[in-house]
Amino acid sequence: MSSLLRPPGPGAAAGPAAGPEPTEFTAAVESLAGARARPDAVVAEAPAPARLAPHAYACTVDIGEAGTGRLVYLHDPAGQPAWAGRDRLVVFARATVEASMADDPMLTEVVWTWLVDALDEAYAEHSALGGTVTTTTSHRYGSLAHVAAQHEVELRCSWTPLAAGARVQTLTGPRGGRPTLDLAPHLQALVATLADMCGLPPHAPGVVGLPTG
């Protein structure tokens, strides 16, 4: 895809007392336009949660019919202790998998490893990473008994994105002169992890983003 993500628009949200969007928030959102990942990944703006932070932005990621994901960027100029900084990424990814893959007792650990490796390979610097991996099997009954069981794996996690080369941000750290936060590598990591969850082979990278027309 050759189109780019736009600056915060309908997908951006702000709390009732958030005030104007900070420059560092809008710059971080705009950096998503530089994400280079699988060209078969469809990225679209989405409504952002309005109560998790004063400023928020969200986008969805879909790969075929098997995988879907969501990335939410939260920004609080005052910082939040649990984030160890002023920024937080909340990520969701879900994929339909084959029965043999779902039955693998190591699947949840493997999915988590895919995420960690994807962050490293994209040079997406971060801290305070945590989350869960869940597998589910759905069986149909009655009039739906003819439908085969569906197996899914789901990843829910969050982490604090860091500017390239920056140390872990703290609430007591300097408030000025911080490097610009680049979120593109973090979006790339989500796309790569979702592709792994779908069992897809590596793909030549391309620009992912929203249509501008």
LUMTOR-182248 format. One line per 5 residues: number of its first residue (from 1); their letters; for each residue x, y, z of C-alpha. Coordinates in nm, 3 decimals, padded with zeros to 5 digits, always signed. Each point is the difference from the previous one (the first is absolute). Layout:
# residues N
NUM) a) X Y Z | ...
This chain:
# residues 213
1) mssll) +00.000 +00.000 +00.000 | +00.133 +00.341 -00.087 | -00.243 +00.214 +00.198 | +00.091 +00.161 +00.330 | -00.160 +00.039 +00.338
6) rppgp) -00.149 +00.342 +00.056 | +00.051 +00.224 +00.304 | -00.254 -00.042 +00.284 | -00.351 +00.035 -00.135 | -00.315 -00.198 +00.077
11) gaaag) +00.214 -00.271 +00.158 | +00.145 +00.233 +00.263 | -00.164 +00.055 +00.333 | +00.057 +00.230 +00.292 | -00.140 +00.009 +00.350
16) paagp) -00.238 +00.276 +00.105 | +00.278 +00.202 +00.164 | +00.280 -00.100 -00.237 | +00.028 +00.332 -00.181 | +00.180 +00.040 -00.334
21) eptef) +00.194 -00.298 -00.131 | +00.368 +00.028 +00.105 | +00.256 +00.026 -00.278 | +00.176 -00.315 +00.118 | -00.329 -00.194 -00.021
26) taave) -00.080 +00.112 -00.355 | +00.361 -00.059 -00.109 | -00.009 -00.353 +00.138 | -00.326 -00.075 -00.182 | +00.138 +00.142 -00.325
31) slaga) +00.304 -00.226 +00.035 | -00.227 -00.300 -00.060 | -00.002 +00.103 -00.366 | +00.356 -00.128 -00.023 | -00.092 -00.356 +00.093
36) rarpd) +00.133 -00.252 -00.252 | -00.143 -00.347 +00.026 | -00.191 -00.262 -00.197 | -00.185 +00.156 -00.294 | -00.288 -00.243 +00.059
41) avvae) -00.063 +00.163 +00.339 | -00.295 +00.240 -00.007 | +00.035 +00.280 +00.256 | -00.289 +00.235 +00.076 | -00.075 +00.271 +00.253
46) apapa) -00.243 -00.101 +00.273 | -00.186 +00.170 +00.284 | +00.236 +00.046 +00.294 | -00.092 -00.046 +00.367 | -00.067 +00.332 +00.168
51) rlaph) +00.042 -00.091 +00.368 | +00.334 -00.178 +00.018 | +00.212 +00.312 -00.053 | -00.042 +00.369 -00.084 | +00.104 -00.072 -00.359
56) ayact) -00.042 -00.320 -00.200 | +00.022 -00.132 -00.354 | -00.093 -00.341 -00.138 | +00.033 -00.199 -00.318 | -00.094 -00.352 -00.105
61) vdige) +00.202 -00.255 -00.195 | -00.152 -00.278 -00.210 | +00.184 -00.272 -00.188 | -00.234 -00.199 -00.221 | -00.294 -00.160 +00.177
66) agtgr) +00.207 -00.180 +00.261 | +00.161 +00.280 +00.201 | -00.109 +00.326 +00.153 | +00.174 +00.238 +00.238 | -00.025 +00.340 +00.163
71) lvylh) +00.260 +00.249 +00.121 | -00.097 +00.276 +00.244 | +00.242 +00.283 +00.079 | -00.058 +00.176 +00.331 | +00.167 +00.325 +00.104
76) dpagq) -00.020 +00.173 +00.337 | +00.215 +00.317 +00.028 | +00.005 -00.045 +00.379 | +00.119 -00.358 -00.028 | -00.135 -00.310 +00.172
81) pawag) +00.204 -00.206 +00.249 | -00.108 -00.334 -00.148 | +00.138 +00.109 -00.338 | +00.331 +00.131 +00.133 | -00.052 +00.285 -00.243
86) rdrlv) -00.254 +00.210 -00.188 | -00.079 -00.245 -00.279 | -00.147 -00.348 -00.022 | -00.092 -00.238 -00.280 | -00.283 -00.247 +00.051
91) vfara) -00.009 -00.283 -00.254 | -00.251 -00.270 -00.088 | +00.047 -00.274 -00.260 | -00.213 -00.303 -00.083 | +00.041 -00.270 -00.262
96) tveas) -00.181 -00.315 -00.108 | +00.236 -00.299 +00.012 | -00.002 -00.364 -00.103 | -00.096 -00.265 +00.256 | +00.355 -00.139 +00.005
101) maddp) +00.137 +00.343 +00.089 | -00.267 +00.060 +00.264 | +00.080 -00.332 +00.165 | +00.367 +00.089 +00.041 | +00.054 +00.057 +00.376
106) mltev) +00.283 +00.240 -00.084 | -00.214 +00.223 -00.223 | -00.054 +00.279 +00.254 | +00.371 +00.018 +00.079 | +00.086 -00.004 -00.370
111) vwtwl) -00.239 +00.287 -00.075 | +00.156 +00.208 +00.276 | +00.345 -00.075 -00.142 | -00.119 +00.113 -00.343 | -00.102 +00.335 +00.150
116) vdald) +00.328 +00.051 +00.184 | +00.200 -00.097 -00.308 | -00.209 +00.229 -00.223 | +00.063 +00.296 +00.230 | +00.372 -00.074 -00.003
121) eayae) +00.018 -00.048 -00.377 | -00.186 +00.328 -00.061 | +00.227 +00.183 +00.248 | -00.312 +00.105 +00.189 | +00.153 +00.110 +00.329
126) hsalg) -00.233 -00.048 +00.295 | -00.036 -00.068 +00.370 | -00.256 -00.142 +00.243 | -00.126 -00.264 -00.246 | -00.274 -00.226 +00.132
131) gtvtt) -00.295 -00.196 -00.129 | -00.186 -00.326 -00.046 | -00.039 -00.261 -00.272 | -00.323 -00.202 -00.008 | -00.111 -00.292 -00.216
136) ttshr) -00.367 -00.087 -00.054 | -00.192 -00.274 -00.176 | -00.363 +00.056 -00.098 | -00.230 -00.296 -00.068 | -00.337 +00.039 -00.171
141) ygsla) -00.311 -00.199 +00.093 | -00.358 -00.046 -00.112 | -00.067 +00.158 -00.338 | +00.365 +00.106 -00.015 | +00.141 -00.346 +00.075
146) hvaaq) +00.118 -00.035 -00.359 | +00.242 +00.292 +00.042 | +00.350 -00.109 +00.090 | +00.155 +00.107 +00.329 | +00.183 +00.332 -00.014
151) hevel) +00.334 +00.051 +00.168 | +00.137 +00.345 +00.081 | +00.300 +00.149 +00.175 | -00.025 +00.346 +00.154 | +00.271 +00.239 +00.118
156) rcswt) -00.070 +00.292 +00.232 | +00.294 +00.208 +00.119 | +00.137 +00.346 +00.059 | +00.336 +00.171 +00.024 | +00.160 +00.342 +00.033
161) plaag) +00.155 +00.112 -00.331 | +00.336 +00.174 +00.026 | +00.172 +00.238 -00.237 | +00.289 -00.162 -00.185 | +00.306 -00.007 +00.223
166) arvqt) -00.191 +00.138 +00.297 | +00.019 -00.139 +00.349 | -00.313 -00.103 +00.184 | -00.212 +00.312 +00.053 | -00.095 +00.080 +00.359
171) ltgpr) -00.242 +00.248 +00.149 | +00.290 +00.182 +00.165 | +00.203 +00.025 -00.318 | +00.056 +00.321 -00.197 | -00.309 +00.132 -00.173
176) ggrpt) +00.173 +00.182 -00.283 | +00.226 -00.099 -00.285 | -00.136 -00.354 -00.038 | +00.062 -00.171 -00.334 | -00.303 -00.046 -00.228
181) ldlap) -00.183 -00.325 +00.061 | -00.016 -00.220 -00.311 | -00.291 -00.244 +00.014 | +00.055 -00.150 -00.347 | +00.220 -00.289 +00.127
186) hlqal) -00.264 -00.090 +00.257 | -00.271 -00.026 -00.266 | +00.237 -00.208 -00.210 | +00.051 -00.235 +00.295 | -00.376 -00.044 +00.043
191) vatla) -00.041 -00.083 -00.371 | +00.287 -00.250 +00.011 | -00.137 -00.169 +00.312 | -00.349 -00.025 -00.148 | +00.142 -00.153 -00.318
196) dmcgl) +00.185 -00.259 +00.209 | -00.320 -00.079 +00.188 | -00.173 -00.055 -00.336 | +00.276 -00.239 -00.106 | +00.101 +00.217 -00.294
201) pphap) +00.351 -00.005 -00.149 | +00.220 +00.311 +00.004 | -00.098 +00.260 -00.258 | +00.193 +00.276 -00.173 | -00.068 +00.324 +00.190
206) gvvgl) -00.209 +00.285 -00.132 | -00.158 +00.313 +00.145 | -00.317 -00.068 +00.197 | -00.256 +00.262 +00.087 | -00.328 +00.170 -00.066
211) ptg) -00.132 +00.119 -00.335 | +00.037 +00.375 -00.035 | -00.273 +00.050 -00.254
